[in-house]
Amino acid sequence: MVEKDAYCMDVVHQLLAVQKAIQRVSSMMLGRNLRKCVIDALEEEDNAVKKEVIRGVLNIFKLNRCR
């Protein structure tokens, strides 16, 4: 669109649409992977593994809040 000299606001709308689509896919992937990871960790006998997974999940959410 930029190469074809499209109207600026049309380009901005397309960029926003792409960003939203990427966010939706990222959220879906994160949710699926987190569920499996957390469930697998909770089934572990080793408490150190459980704590490490929980710590990792909390860090992910801390990082996302800072953005």
Buried (B, 14 or more C-beta within 10 A) or exposed (E): EEEEEEEEEEBEEEEEEEEEEEEEEEEEEEEEEBEEEBEEBEEEEEEEBBEEBEEEBEEEEEEEEEE
